Amino acid sequence: MRGQKAEGRGQKRWNAYGRRWLLIFCALPSALCALSCKTVGVSTTPGGYAEVAPTIANEMILDSRQVVILDVRPAAAFRGAEGHIAGALSAPFDTIERRLPELLPYQNQTVLVYGDGDADGSLAAKLLQLAGFRNVVHIAGGIHAWIERGYRTVNAQ
């Protein structure tokens, strides 16, 4: 009888220790991975929007028909010699605040934003994110980086 009680206590003790070790060796690595793992090629900026390289942006455009592309350069540049990314909407940065009501239907879609370089595109991305757009993605380097990587543009001329 005494041996059975001692054995029962040892079993209880093992169960308690076993659960703790199981938690440490299984749950902890999973939690750490969940906290540190992120989509390859996508970085989150301090402004709260995502930023991707032109290569990732091109893949996003090819993979999804739900992507809205906003070109925030002046209208003359949109129609100019460099052209714009196929399917892009012209929403010049200096008019974007006034045009927010017409952009609201895209609020729940992925919105790719670019400008000439980084400055105007990132400011527009931050503005859209602050206006409640849920998935704003800035194309790093703007249209210049897009062209440098060999991606095509179209012009409205």
Backbone hydrogen bonds, N-H to C=O, Kabsch-Sander energy under -0.5 kcal/mol:
donor,donor_aa,acceptor,acceptor_aa,energy
5,K,1,M,-1.9
6,A,2,R,-2.1
7,E,3,G,-2.3
8,G,4,Q,-2.5
9,R,5,K,-2.5
10,G,6,A,-2.2
11,Q,7,E,-2.2
12,K,8,G,-2.2
13,R,9,R,-2.6
14,W,10,G,-2.6
15,N,11,Q,-2.5
16,A,12,K,-2.2
17,Y,13,R,-2.5
18,G,14,W,-3.7
19,R,15,N,-2.2
20,R,16,A,-1.7
21,W,17,Y,-2.6
22,L,18,G,-2.5
23,L,19,R,-2.4
24,I,20,R,-2.5
25,F,21,W,-3.0
26,C,22,L,-2.1
27,A,22,L,-0.8
27,A,23,L,-0.8
28,L,23,L,-1.6
30,S,26,C,-1.2
31,A,27,A,-2.5
32,L,28,L,-2.5
33,C,29,P,-2.3
34,A,30,S,-2.3
35,L,31,A,-1.9
36,S,32,L,-2.0
37,C,33,C,-3.1
42,V,39,T,-1.6
43,S,41,G,-0.5
43,S,51,E,-2.3
45,T,49,Y,-2.7
48,G,45,T,-1.9
50,A,136,V,-2.4
51,E,43,S,-2.6
52,V,138,H,-2.6
53,A,41,G,-0.6
56,I,53,A,-0.5
57,A,53,A,-2.3
58,N,54,P,-2.7
59,E,55,T,-1.7
60,M,56,I,-2.5
61,I,57,A,-2.3
62,L,58,N,-2.3
63,D,59,E,-2.6
64,S,60,M,-1.5
67,V,64,S,-0.5
68,V,110,T,-2.9
70,L,68,V,-0.5
70,L,112,L,-3.4
71,D,69,I,-0.5
71,D,89,L,-2.9
72,V,70,L,-0.6
72,V,114,Y,-2.8
77,A,74,P,-0.7
78,F,74,P,-2.0
79,R,75,A,-2.0
80,G,76,A,-0.6
83,G,80,G,-0.6
84,H,154,V,-3.0
88,A,85,I,-2.3
89,L,69,I,-3.1
91,A,71,D,-2.9
91,A,89,L,-0.6
93,F,72,V,-2.6
95,T,92,P,-2.1
96,I,92,P,-0.8
96,I,93,F,-0.9
99,R,95,T,-1.7
100,L,96,I,-0.6
100,L,97,E,-0.9
102,E,99,R,-0.7
103,L,99,R,-1.2
103,L,100,L,-0.7
104,L,100,L,-1.4
106,Y,103,L,-2.3
107,Q,104,L,-2.2
109,Q,106,Y,-1.9
110,T,66,Q,-0.7
111,V,109,Q,-0.5
111,V,135,N,-2.6
112,L,68,V,-3.2
112,L,110,T,-0.6
113,V,137,V,-2.7
114,Y,70,L,-2.1
115,G,117,G,-0.7
122,S,118,D,-2.6
123,L,119,A,-2.1
124,A,120,D,-2.2
125,A,121,G,-2.2
126,K,122,S,-2.2
127,L,123,L,-2.3
128,L,124,A,-2.5
129,Q,125,A,-2.3
130,L,126,K,-2.5
131,A,127,L,-1.6
132,G,129,Q,-1.3
133,F,128,L,-2.4
134,R,107,Q,-2.3
135,N,109,Q,-0.6
137,V,111,V,-3.1
138,H,50,A,-3.1
139,I,113,V,-2.7
140,A,52,V,-3.0
140,A,138,H,-0.8
142,G,139,I,-2.0
143,I,115,G,-2.9
144,H,116,D,-1.6
144,H,141,G,-0.5
145,A,141,G,-1.4
146,W,142,G,-1.8
147,I,143,I,-2.5
148,E,144,H,-2.5
149,R,145,A,-1.6
150,G,147,I,-1.9
151,Y,146,W,-1.9
154,V,84,H,-3.1
